[in-house]
Structures are given as structure tokens and as C-alpha cells.
């Protein structure tokens, strides 16, 4: 079973502080939405309001068109996975998973069957008699997920579910969560501050800042077409060029920046001549070469001022002859290292950049 979720004008104030400011969004049945933002952005407050643990100061919450704003948490039929797992240390794995069913008054036979099904779903059926302290972090997280899903909730809420895991295990659990969502078709709403996690898990991402939604969309659309400098900067690394439009044409424009002239085409292309523009340019879209590239568009000479090797990529910082620095990411397998002090050419296609607002 799955349900749609809609927030209309959701607001939460704590005295003079507005933690959530007029948030509206709609989540279709069976979608995986991630609420992403820095600390203090309001994402956890939004999740707690959906769960019923925080009472909104204004706005409404609807599930399948039904207003649940004043409904008690236990009546909403939502599963909840907390950041610290929140397992009962004195209960076995099986008893932890059974707990939501017992408080709902399910029969012993139902509990036994549903617990077995939930543990099989997270591949922990062989550990039903273990205590939480005997489990690894990843296993404890899977128990918490099984407990949240055992009563077949309409919506599953996840509050920073993978933050306590190490990097390798976090990557494995991301894949498991994604596969679980695909199998179940349940509506998932997840809070995270981890950009990579949001991009890899979600069907849709809502980016929050200071209690307001900045942009909502698919991971691909948000990364490739950020609306603002904040979104571009928060959702991965980006270079920013500030300039002024000197010539506009259908689908693009030329702009002056730091004494150079560059061309932009595509996203955010409708700009009037004389207007100030802000350009976002992802590091992986820059080409670094030791020879002058054939194209004369968007070409700079520069000097490498910093370099690091990550295994799969070389990360470079280059200082252009126009005086500004650019970050570039180059696949290690297709390039030779460029040492500090090396003179290089930097270039990028006209459609590699995005015009963004300066917010």
C-alpha cells in the first residue's frame, strides 16, 4: 500500500524564529523524496511535522487528499526510521520488529508471520534471536527499517538514516534502500544533509534553506540545471563566473568577465544585453589540455596551482591568466597528471554552463 502526501503552506515558528517558512510540496504515491539542506534549514522539522511529532504553526498536511494535520502520530500509519536506530537494547531483533504489531493488538500468528516477512525483506531472518548489541551498524539499521515497515505503513519517513555508518557501509545501504523502495512501492520521505546520498537515493529532491524550499526536481535536473547559486554550490562543487551580457541571441548570449569574453547557450539563456549574469560551471565539464584546443570559444590559459589524486580523478585548481581560479575534475584514466606550475589550456562547451540567480 502507498499514499500520496501534500504539504500546503507548512510553517513552524518557535517564538521569533521561523524554522519552516510556507513550505508547499506534493509527493505522488510510491515516490522517493529526499529533503536536503544544511543544518538549520528546517528539513527535520518538516519531517517531524509530517510524522505528527511537531505541531505546525500554520499550513495543512494531506494524505491521499485527507487532512491529517491534527491527527495523532499513531493514527497516521506512518513508519519512522530514526537517525540513531532507536532499537530496544533489552529486546531481541525479532521482538524489536514485533513491537509495533503488539501495540496495535495484532494476533500472535499475525505477528509471527509479519515479523518473518519483514526480516526476510531486509535479509536478517537468521538473526531474529540476536540482541541489538550483537549486530553491526548496518544490521541494526536494517532492523530499524524492518520495524518501520512491518505493519505495512502508507508512508515511510527516514531521518538521516545512514549518517551513523561509515562511508563504505553507507554506500551499500543506499543501494539496499533504493532496491527496497523499488520492491515495495511505498512512498518514502527521507531527510539528509549528504548531497551524494540525496542524488543516489531519490526520485525527487527538495532543497531547503532557512526554512524555505529553494528548488524541487529530479536529481539530474537539480544538478544539471540549478536555479540559484546556492543550489549549484550546495549540490556538488561548482565554479562561478560573474559578468555582463554583451550580445544576446536566440538560445544564448556572450558575456564579458574579468576582461575576457565567453559564450553561454542553453539553461537560463534568455538574458538582455547589458544585464549582469552569474554563471555556474561544474568542474567535470572543464577540459584541461597542454595544447591550444581547436575551438576558440571559452578558452583560457592558466597555471596549475593545486592538484590532488582521488584514485578515479585528478582534482585541479588552476589560476587563469585573467586572475580568477577554476576547479577542474579530470578522469585519471584518460589524462596524465598536471603538476603544480604546469601551464595548461582550459576550455568548455557553450552549453556546459548554467545561468543562475545570485541567491
C-alpha positions in Angstrom: 0.0 0.0 0.0 1.2 3.5 -0.7 -0.2 7.0 -0.3 0.3 10.5 -1.7 1.4 13.3 0.6 0.9 17.1 0.2 2.0 20.0 2.3 0.3 23.4 1.8 1.9 26.4 3.4 3.5 24.4 6.2 5.0 26.9 8.7 6.6 26.3 12.1 7.6 29.1 14.5 9.5 28.9 17.7 8.9 32.3 19.3 10.5 34.8 17.0 12.4 32.1 15.0 10.7 30.7 11.9 12.1 27.2 11.4 9.8 26.3 8.5 8.5 29.0 6.2 5.5 28.4 4.0 6.6 25.1 2.6 4.4 23.5 -0.1 5.1 20.4 -2.0 3.3 17.3 -3.4 4.6 13.8 -3.4 2.9 11.2 -5.6 2.2 7.7 -4.4 5.2 5.5 -4.5 7.8 8.2 -5.0 11.1 8.6 -3.0 11.5 12.2 -2.0 14.6 13.5 -0.2 14.6 16.7 1.9 18.1 18.1 1.5 19.7 21.1 3.1 22.4 22.3 5.5 22.0 22.2 9.3 19.2 24.6 10.4 17.5 24.6 7.0 14.2 23.2 8.5 14.3 19.8 6.8 14.0 17.7 10.1 11.2 20.0 11.4 9.3 19.4 8.1 9.7 15.6 8.6 8.7 15.7 12.2 5.6 17.8 11.3 4.7 15.1 8.7 5.1 12.4 11.3 2.9 14.3 13.8 5.6 15.0 16.4 5.7 18.7 15.7 2.5 20.8 15.5 2.6 23.3 12.7 2.1 27.0 13.4 0.2 27.3 10.0 -0.5 25.2 7.0 -2.0 21.8 6.3 -0.8 18.2 5.7 -2.8 15.9 3.5 -2.5 12.2 2.8 -4.5 11.0 -0.2 -6.4 14.3 0.0 -7.4 13.7 3.6 -6.3 16.4 6.1 -4.2 14.8 8.9 -2.7 18.0 10.3 -4.4 17.5 13.7 -4.2 13.7 13.7 -2.2 11.9 16.4 1.1 10.3 15.2 -0.1 6.8 16.0 -3.1 7.2 13.8 -1.3 8.3 10.7 0.0 4.8 9.8 3.5 6.1 9.0 6.7 4.2 9.6 9.6 6.0 11.1 13.3 5.3 10.9 15.3 7.4 13.3 18.9 8.6 13.0 20.2 6.6 15.9 18.1 3.4 15.1 16.2 3.7 18.5 16.2 -0.1 19.0 15.2 -1.5 22.4 18.5 -2.9 23.7 16.8 -5.4 26.0 14.7 -7.0 23.2 15.8 -9.4 20.5 15.8 -8.5 16.9 12.5 -10.3 16.4 10.9 -8.7 19.4 12.0 -5.2 18.3 10.4 -5.8 14.9 7.3 -7.2 16.6 6.8 -4.2 18.9 4.7 -2.0 16.5 2.4 -5.0 15.9 1.9 -5.8 19.6 0.9 -2.2 20.4 -1.6 -2.4 17.5 -3.1 -5.6 19.0 -2.3 -8.0 16.3 -2.7 -11.7 16.9 0.3 -13.9 17.8 0.0 -15.7 14.5 -0.1 -12.5 12.5 2.9 -11.1 14.4 5.0 -14.2 13.8 4.2 -14.2 10.0 4.7 -10.5 9.6 8.0 -10.4 11.5 9.3 -13.2 9.5 8.3 -11.4 6.3 9.9 -8.1 7.4 13.2 -9.7 8.4 13.4 -11.7 5.2 12.8 -8.4 3.3 16.0 -7.0 4.9 17.8 -10.3 4.8 18.1 -10.7 8.6 15.8 -13.7 9.2 18.7 -15.7 10.5 19.4 -13.1 13.2 15.9 -12.9 14.8 17.2 -14.2 18.2 20.2 -11.9 18.4 20.3 -8.8 20.7 21.0 -5.4 19.1 24.4 -5.1 20.7 25.5 -8.2 18.8 24.8 -6.6 15.4 26.9 -4.4 13.2 25.7 -0.8 12.5 24.4 -1.8 9.1 22.5 -4.7 10.6 21.0 -2.5 13.3 19.8 -0.1 10.6 18.1 -2.9 8.7 16.3 -4.0 11.9 15.1 -0.4 12.3 13.8 -0.4 8.7 12.1 -3.8 9.2 10.4 -2.5 12.3 9.2 0.6 10.5 7.8 -1.5 7.6 6.4 -4.5 9.5 2.9 -3.0 9.8 2.7 -2.0 6.2 2.7 1.8 6.6 1.3 4.1 4.0 4.4 6.3 4.1 7.9 5.6 5.4 9.8 8.5 7.0 13.6 8.4 7.4 15.6 10.9 9.5 19.2 10.8 8.5 19.0 7.0 8.3 22.6 6.3 7.2 24.5 9.1 9.0 26.0 6.8 11.7 27.5 4.4 9.2 31.0 4.5 7.7 31.4 5.5 4.0 31.6 2.0 2.5 28.6 0.7 4.5 26.7 3.9 3.8 27.1 3.3 0.1 25.9 -0.3 0.4 22.9 0.7 2.5 22.0 3.4 -0.1 21.7 0.7 -2.7 19.7 -1.6 -0.4 17.3 1.3 0.4 16.8 2.0 -3.2 16.2 -1.6 -4.1 13.8 -1.9 -1.1 11.8 1.1 -2.3 11.6 -0.3 -5.8 10.3 -3.6 -4.5 7.7 -2.2 -2.1 6.4 0.8 -4.0 5.8 2.6 -0.7 6.1 6.4 -0.5 9.5 7.3 1.1 10.4 10.7 2.6 14.0 10.9 3.7 15.9 13.7 5.4 19.7 14.1 4.7 22.4 16.7 4.6 24.5 14.4 2.4 24.4 15.5 -1.3 25.7 12.3 -2.7 23.1 10.3 -0.7 20.2 12.5 -1.9 21.3 12.2 -5.5 21.7 8.4 -5.4 18.6 7.6 -3.5 15.7 9.8 -4.5 13.3 10.2 -7.4 12.9 13.8 -6.3 14.9 16.2 -4.1 13.6 19.3 -2.3 16.4 21.6 -1.3 15.8 23.8 1.8 17.5 26.9 3.1 16.4 28.9 6.1 13.1 27.1 6.2 12.2 27.7 2.6 12.2 25.4 -0.4 14.8 26.7 -2.9 14.1 24.1 -5.7 12.4 20.8 -6.2 13.2 18.3 -9.0 14.8 15.1 -10.1 18.5 14.7 -9.0 19.6 15.0 -12.6 17.6 18.2 -13.2 18.8 19.9 -10.0 22.4 19.0 -10.6 22.4 20.0 -14.3 20.0 23.0 -14.1 20.3 24.6 -10.7 18.1 27.7 -10.4 20.3 29.6 -7.9 23.9 29.9 -6.9 23.0 28.3 -3.5 21.6 25.2 -5.2 24.5 24.9 -7.5 27.0 25.3 -4.7 25.2 23.0 -2.2 24.5 20.2 -4.7 28.1 19.5 -5.6 31.1 21.7 -6.4 30.8 24.5 -8.9 32.8 27.4 -10.4 31.0 30.7 -10.6 31.7 33.5 -13.1 30.1 36.9 -12.8 29.8 39.0 -15.9 27.7 41.2 -18.1 25.8 40.3 -21.3 27.4 42.0 -24.3 25.5 40.2 -27.1 22.2 38.2 -26.9 20.9 35.8 -29.5 18.1 33.1 -29.5 19.2 30.3 -27.2 22.3 32.0 -25.8 24.4 35.1 -25.1 28.0 36.3 -25.0 29.2 37.8 -21.7 32.2 39.7 -20.5 34.0 38.5 -17.4 37.3 39.8 -15.9 38.4 41.1 -19.2 37.6 38.0 -21.2 34.6 37.2 -23.4 32.7 33.9 -23.1 29.6 32.3 -24.6 26.7 30.5 -22.9 24.0 28.5 -24.5 21.0 26.6 -23.1 19.8 26.8 -19.5 18.9 30.3 -18.4 19.8 31.6 -21.8 17.2 34.4 -22.1 19.2 37.4 -21.0 19.0 41.0 -22.1 22.1 42.9 -23.3 23.8 44.9 -20.5 22.3 42.6 -17.8 24.5 41.2 -15.1 24.7 37.4 -15.2 26.0 34.7 -12.9 27.3 31.5 -14.5 27.7 28.1 -12.8 30.2 25.7 -14.3 30.8 22.2 -12.9 34.5 21.2 -12.5 34.0 18.0 -14.5 32.8 20.0 -17.5 36.1 21.8 -17.9 38.6 20.3 -20.4 42.3 20.6 -19.4 44.9 20.3 -22.2 48.6 21.0 -22.6 48.0 22.3 -26.2 45.8 25.0 -27.6 42.4 23.5 -28.3 40.9 23.9 -31.8 37.8 25.7 -30.6 38.2 29.4 -30.0 35.1 29.6 -27.7 35.5 29.6 -23.9 39.2 29.1 -23.9 41.7 30.3 -21.2 45.3 29.9 -20.5 46.1 29.1 -16.9 48.6 27.7 -14.4 48.0 24.7 -12.1 48.2 26.0 -8.5 47.0 22.9 -6.7 46.4 19.2 -7.5 45.2 16.1 -5.7 44.6 12.5 -6.7 41.5 10.6 -5.6 42.1 7.3 -7.4 39.5 7.8 -10.1 40.1 11.5 -10.7 42.7 14.3 -10.6 41.3 17.4 -8.9 43.0 20.6 -10.1 42.8 24.2 -9.1 44.1 26.4 -12.0 44.6 30.1 -12.0 43.6 31.7 -15.2 45.6 34.5 -16.8 42.6 36.7 -16.2 43.2 36.4 -12.5 40.5 34.0 -11.2 40.7 30.4 -10.1 38.8 27.4 -11.5 38.3 24.0 -10.1 38.6 21.1 -12.6 38.0 17.4 -12.2 39.7 15.2 -14.8 39.3 11.3 -15.0 42.6 9.8 -14.0 42.4 7.0 -16.7 42.3 9.4 -19.6 44.8 12.1 -18.5 48.3 12.4 -17.3 48.9 14.3 -14.1 49.4 18.1 -14.4 51.9 19.2 -11.7 51.8 22.4 -9.8 53.2 25.2 -12.0 52.3 23.5 -15.3 50.9 25.8 -17.9 47.6 24.5 -19.4 44.7 25.4 -21.6 41.2 25.4 -20.0 38.1 25.1 -22.3 34.4 24.2 -22.0 31.4 24.0 -24.4 29.0 26.8 -24.6 26.2 24.5 -23.3 28.2 23.3 -20.3 27.4 26.3 -18.1 24.1 27.3 -16.4 23.0 30.9 -15.8 21.8 31.1 -12.2 20.3 33.8 -9.9 22.7 35.0 -7.3 20.6 33.9 -4.3 
